[in-house]
Amino acid sequence: MALTGRTALLAALGALVTGLLLPSWAGIGAVTGAVLLGVVVDLVLAAPVRSLRIVRGGDTTVRLGEPAAVELSVTNQAGRPLRARIRDAWAPSAWRPGTGTAASRHTLRVPGHERRRVTTVLTPTRRGDHHSHKVTVRSLGPLGLAGRQGSHLVPWTVRALPPFASRKHLPSRLARLRELDGRTSVLTRGQGTEFDSLREYLPGDDVRSIDWRASARRHTVAVRTWRPERDRHILVVLDTGRTSAGRVGDAPRLDASLDAALLLTALATKAGDRVDLLAHDRRKRASVAGRSPNEILPAFTNAMAVLDPALYETDMRSLVATALKMAPHRSLIVLLTGLDAAPVEDGLLPLLPLLTKRHEVVLASVSDPHLDELAAGRGTVEAVYGAAAAEQTRADRRHTADRLTRAGITVIDAPPASVAPALADTYLALKAAGRL
């Protein structure tokens, strides 16, 4: 086969070296000699790797599933030009499946004493902190046959925040909040609300809202209209124990609880209420308290990003004691936990009087929609047994929910996609009823 281009040049150079300058190498052949010589030339002329100066920059936080750009600034402090292949290594969870190999590799040319930049685009697939590993640089010679390789430690962390998928429900709930807040013609009545005005009685109005003195003066039945009070305190309590680790679909129950907590926080902040956060299993995992309205949502998402379910039972006594310390005055306590019979009946139910004595309590749990599919199964022995087990599980959850309701707790049991809007609706209903 004919030799062309770089190969022909190397062959000619090899023939010259092996035939004239290095007679003792003549037996190895012109092409082989040229390759060996080219390797030596590349090793000598390749820019050094250790003297490179590599600095990172770019994004430090990103919503889960969205891209984050991390920049590498490479400065060639040697006089020789750098012809490099760079691998920017991160954990597999920092990339979408199948994209990490291509996204982490870059080709770069940097003249001597100059600087160039390359960008690595990450797309995290799980919440939490993602740390960079080594940056490996392969510096090639001008012929591309050989080079030098080394690694640099250039630390960087990108925190993947909860995706807040339920944000799409916020506009409709804010519209209802504006109605409750008196910015439209709809006004509500409640025991814990602020007096707004008087109007004529209409069928269906609560008789407790009748103002008898005003009715006597007017010679018609007049009722008071009210608008919900602002600056109420809400404590969101996340149970990060064993039950939160159960997977529903492709994600643990904890992820759906985080999403519900974020929607409630965004809505309550717009309503002028104060919202605090507590994450607890056997000990306090995270807490956010006393933040200004503009700081609440970023602080919540940042604290939630690093939460992982614990694989042991929650210490309900410690959880309740910590919640009461964070809510010394009347508050709405929203407990995001499971409805498994044993943990609730043995751990939570005996402690409920401590919470309900002073506070309004809502318990929100993430149910598994697959139970409904199993309960409808028929036709085979396996399907019938599966349906019986699913129906027993659903009955146990209903029984536990009934016991909590009789104890004065508002219970929400909804699948992952519905638990966030259901919790927001419950908050609005409590506000409309004046129970906050």
N, C-alpha and C positions, 0 to 999 in steps of 0.2 A: 504494500500500500504506500502511496507517495506521502512524503512528509511535507507539511505545509505550515505556514505561520510560525507560532512560537516553537512547535516541535522541530521544524526544519532548522530554525536558528540554533536550538539546543543541540541538535545532531551535528551541525557544522562545528559548533564550539567544542563539543565533545570530541570530534575527530581531530580537531587541532590540538586539544590538550593531550589526548591519549597518544596521538601519533608523534607530536613534536616535543611537547614540554614534559610529558610523563611517560617515557617509553615503557616503564615497568608495568603500566596499566593497560597496555595495548591489547592484552588478551580479553579484557572485559567488554569490549565493544564500544562503538562510538556513542550510541544512544544511552547505554547504561552509564557511561562515564559522564555524559552531558547531564543526565538526571542527578547523579551524585554531586556534580559541580553546582547544579542549580539549587540543590538543597542547601549546600554550604553557603552559596551566595544569599539565598533567602534568609537563612538564620543570621547571617552577619548584618544584612540590611533591614531586617524587620525592626520596627520601632519597639523599644522596651515597654513592657507591660507594667512593671512595678512602679515606674515613675509617673504613670498616668494619674491625674487628679480627677476623681469622679464625685460629683455632688448631685443630690436628689432635690426635687421640688415637685409641686403639683398638689393634687387633691389629697386631703386627709380624711374626709368623710364622704359617704355616698349612700343613697337609698339602695336597699337590697334590690338587685336585678338591674340597676342602672350602671352605665359605664363611668369609670374613674380614670383620669389621665395622670400618670406619674412620669415625670421628666427626668432623664439622666443627662447631665452636663459633663462632657468628657473633654478634658484639657490635655493636649499633647505637649508635655514639657521638654521633649527631646527635639533635636534638630531634624531628625528623619521623619518623613511623613508616615502616618499611621493608617494602615489598611486593615480594618478590624471586622471581626464578627463577634457580636456581643449577645450573651444570654443573660437576661434579667430574670432571675429565678424567684418565684413566689410559690406559696402552698397551692395545691390543686384546687382548693375551694375558692381561690381568687379568680378563677376563670370559668367561663361556661364550658361544659363538657366538650372536649374535642378541639378547643380553640387555643389552649395554653401553649402548645408547641410553637405555632406560628406567631402568636402575639408576643411571646417572650424573646424572640430572636430578631436582631437588627444587624444590618450591614452599614459600616460607617467608614468614611475617609476624613482624616483630620491632618492638615498640613502641620509642619513643625511649629511649635509655640503658638498654636491657635486652638480654638474651642468650637465644638459642635454639640448639638443636642439631638437626642432621640426620645420618643415618647412611647411608653408602654401603657396600653389601655387594658385595665382590669374590669371584670364584671363579676363581683362576688356572688356566690350562690348560697351563702349562709350569713347570718348575722354575726356581729362581733368584730374583733380586731384581727386584721390580716397583716402579717409581718413579712417583709422582704427577706430573702436569703442572699447568697453571694451573687455578685455581678461578675461573670466569667468573661474574659476578653481573650480572643485569639488574634494575635497580631501577625499578619502574613507578610512575606517578602514580596518584592516586585514581580516575581515569576509565579507566585501563588502555589509553589510546591511545598513549602514548609514555613514554619513561623514559630512564634513563642506564645505560650498560654499561661495565664495566671488569673487569680480571683481577687476581688476587693470586697470588703465588708462595707456596705453603704446602707445603714439601717433606715427603715421607713415603715410607717404604720398607716394603714387605711382602715377606718372603722366603718363597717356596713351597718347602717341604721335600719330599724324596722320599715317596711315599705309603705305603711299607712294606706293600704288599699281601700279602706272604708272612707277615705276622704271624699269620695264621690257622693256619699250620703249627706255631707255637711250642708250644702246649699238648701236642700229641702227642709232640714231640721232648723236651720237658721231662720227660714221663712216662718215656720211655726213659732219659733222663739220670739220673733218680732210681733206676732199676733198676741202672744202672752204678755209681752212687755208693753202693750198699749200703743204701739205705733201704727196699728190699724184699728178698725172699728170693733174688733172682737175683744171683749174684756172678760176676765174670769173672777171667780170668787174663791177665797180660801181662808183658813184660820190664821195662817202665818203670813198673810199678804198685806200690802200697803193700800190704804184707802185711796180711791181715785175720784169717784163722782157718784151722783145719784141718777137713777132713771126709773121709768115706770115698770112695774112688775109685769112679767110675761109668763104665760103658762110654762111650767117646767123649771122655773127658777127655784133655787134653794130657799125655803122659807126662813132659814136662819139669817139670810142676807136682808130681810125686810127691815127697814128703818121705820119704826112705829111713830116716832115723834115727827119725822118728816112727812109721813103719810097723813098724820092728823092735820098738819099745816096745809098740805096740798089737797086734802080731800080725795086723794087717790093713793093706791098702794105703791110706795116707792121702795126700791131696793138699792143697796150699795153695790157699786162695782169696784173691783180691786185689781191691782196689778202686782205681779210677784215681786217679793223683796229681792234685793241684790246683795252681794257681798256675803253669801252663804259659804260655809266651809264644807268641802268635799274631800274625803280621804279615799283614794283608790288603793286597794290592798291586793297585791298579786301573790297568789300561792304558787311558789316555785318548787313544791315538793313532788313526790312520786307521781301523783295523778296528772300533773301538768306535762309529764314526759310522754304520755300516751299519744300515739300518732293517729290523727284523723285525716285520711287522705295522704298527702305528701308532707305534712308538717305536724309538729307536736301541738298539743292543745294550747301550750303557752303562747305560741305565735298568734293564734286567734284572740287570746285574752289581751295580748299587747295591742292588737289592732282595735279592739273594743275600747280599751282604756284611752287610746289616743283620740278616738272620735269623741268620747265623752269629755275629755280634757279640752279639746278644741271648742266644743259646744258650750261647756260651762264657763270657760274663759270669756267667750263672747257675751255670755249672760251676766258677766260681772262677778261671778263667784270665784272663790279662792280654792285651788286644787292642789293637794299634796299627794305624794306617791310613797308607798311602802311595798317592797318585795321581800318575802320572808319564806323560809322553810323551817329548818331547825334554828336558824339564826337570821338576823337581818342581812339581806343581800344588797339592798339598795334603798335609798330614801331621797326624796326631793321635797323640800319644804320652804315656804316663805319666799318664793320667787315672784317677781313682778309679772304682770300679764304677758309682756313681750318675751319673757325668758322661760315661761312655763313649758311650752311645747318643745323647744330645743333641748331644754334640760331633761324632760321626760324621755325623748327619743335617744338622747345620749346615754342615759342611765339604763334604758331597756336594751340597748344594743348588745351589751355584754352579759345579759342574763341567760343562763342555761338551766334547764330542769335538773333538779337533784333526784337521785335514785333512791330516796328514802322518804319515810312518812314525815309530813309536816308536824311540827310541835305547835298545835293549836293554842295551847295555853300561853306559850311565849309570843305567838303571833297576836293574840287578842290583847295581851298586856302591852305590847309595843304599840299597837293601834290606839289603845286608850291613852297612852302617853302623848301620841301625836295629835289626838283629838280630845283635848280636855273639856271642850265645850260642845254644845249640841251641834252635830254634824250629820252629813249623809256619808255613811261608810259603804263603799261598794267593794264587795269581796268577790274576786274572780278566782274560783276554785272548782273542784269537781263535785259531782253529786253521787259519788260512790257511797253506798250505804254505811259501810263500816267506819271509814274516816269521819263522816259527818255525824253519825249517831253516837260514836264513842268519843270523838274529839271535839266537835264543834257544838253540838246541841246542848251539852251541860254548861257551856260558857255563854250561850246566847243572852241570858238575862243581864249579863254585864254590859253587853252592847245595846240591847233594846231598851234598857232602863233610861238612857239619855239620848240615844242616837236613832236616826232612821237608817235601816240596814237593807241593802239590796245584795242578793247573791246571784251572780251570773255564772252559768256553767256552759261548757261547749259539749254538745251532744254529737254522736256519730250518726250521720245519715245512713250509713251502711246497715245499721240495725233495722231500719224500715224495710230495706230490700230483703234482708234475711227473714224478717217476720212474715213477709209475703210469700216465702218460698214453699212450694209444694211439688209433688210428683215423684220424688225419690225419698228413700229413707234418710239420706244425709240432709236433704233440704228440709224435711219435717223436723229433724232434730235441731237443725240450725234455726228454724223458725221458733221452736219452743224455747231455745236458749235466748234468742233475741227478745222474745216477748217477756220472758222472765226478767231480763235486764231492764227493759223499759218499765215494767211494773215496779221493780225496785226503785228506779229513779223517781217515778211518780209518787210512790209512798214516801220517799225521803223528802221530796219537794212539798208534799202535803204537811208533813210534820214541821218543816221549816215555816211554812205559811201560817200554821196554827200558832207558831211561836212569835208571830209578828214580823216575819221576814218577807220581803218581796222577792220572789224567785223567778229567774229567767233561765230557761233550758232551751237552747237553740243551736242549730248547726253552725259551723265556722263562718259561713257567708252571711248568716243572719244575726249572729249574737251582737255584733257592733250596733247595727241600727235598732235592734230590740232594746239594748241598754240605753241608747239615746232617747228612744221613745218613752221608756220608763222614767227617765230623768225629767223629761218635759211633762209627763203626766203628774209626777210628784210636785213639780213646780206649779202646775196649774191648780192642783188641789190644795196648795198652800202647806204641804207637809215638809217643806225644807226650812 
